[in-house]
Amino acid sequence: MKKVKLRVPATVANLVCGFDILGMAIHEPYDEMEIKLLDTPEIIIRHIDSFGLPQEPSKNVAGVVLQKIQEHLKLTKGFEAVIRKHIKPGSGLGSSAASAAGAAFGANILLKNILSKDEIIHFAMFGEELASGVRHADNIAPCIYGGITLVKSTQPIDIIPLNAPDLFVTAVHPQVEVKTSDSRQILKKSITLKSAVEQWGNIAGLVAGIQKNDFPLIGRSLNDVIIEPIRSILIPKFDEVKLKSLDLGALGGGISGSGPSIFMLAEKRDIAEKIAHLMKSVYDEIGIESYTYVSKINPTGIKIIEEA
């Protein structure tokens, strides 16, 4: 096998209260990636999109991942990655994670599945480190595993796949950029014990609700007292979008990753569609272009489109 084509999905990290430990895959938007195994040891990156991302391997998220795999396995062969991104960088929908996970996943297929899922995540995290300065896996894990995942630890890697409830996800991406590295810098370095205890309760309640398919419990656990109050100031109309979505019947939701995208969970598609319409209308009113997506939780993550 010399080539594999992949569809790599967007992901929603944190799930409000689970900073850096919870994430879920959705169906749209997604990136398209083609990874080729070369007879020569070079790493080639080609972007066929309009985002202007660097194509020098050491400065490209996918390129760094492929370099690390090549170095670790002492390969005499190289890789070419052709990437068509639809997940806009800086969207809060796991754009860098998609490139990193897709590169590691595709390389592993071409190398006859020499790596475990956790090893794929290990190498993909080098891409996240390049993008944000931190080796986190909350986007990468659901991209690889599908569904909802809990990152118990990254040293060593310990990923726990969770249940994927039969819920609809509505996401809006207002066309303003919030860099993950910038959104991390504004976070508090310490928190009160009271806030920590409240947050632990929300995380535990959310995981329990996910595992039990207890939608009311999921809804009342989607509350963040540490990160969201700070990061939300970077997102225009965040409070209005959230409150009006809850009024329409959303179970709950909040910032997707570091933002500016916002996600909401709903039990029925018609409610999810109404939320999408509301989200777009809020940003239309203030002249900010936005894109909305309505999706079920993606249970499989990266999808192989073609192998040759």
Protein Blocks (a to p, Z undefined) as FASTA:
>chain_A
ZZdcdddddddehjlmaghkaccddfbdcddddddddfbfbdcdddfbfkopafbfklgf
klmmmmmmmmmnopabdcddddddfbdghklnommmmmmmmmmmmmmmmnoomacfklmm
mmmmmmmmmmnopacfklmmmmmngpjdddfbfcdcdddddddddbddddddddbdddfk
lmmmmpcfbdcfklmmmmmmmmmmmmmmmmnopaklmmmmmccfklmmmmmmmpghklmm
mmmmmmnopabdcdehjbjadcdddfbfklmmmmmmmmmmmmmmnopacddddddddfkl
padfbdZZ
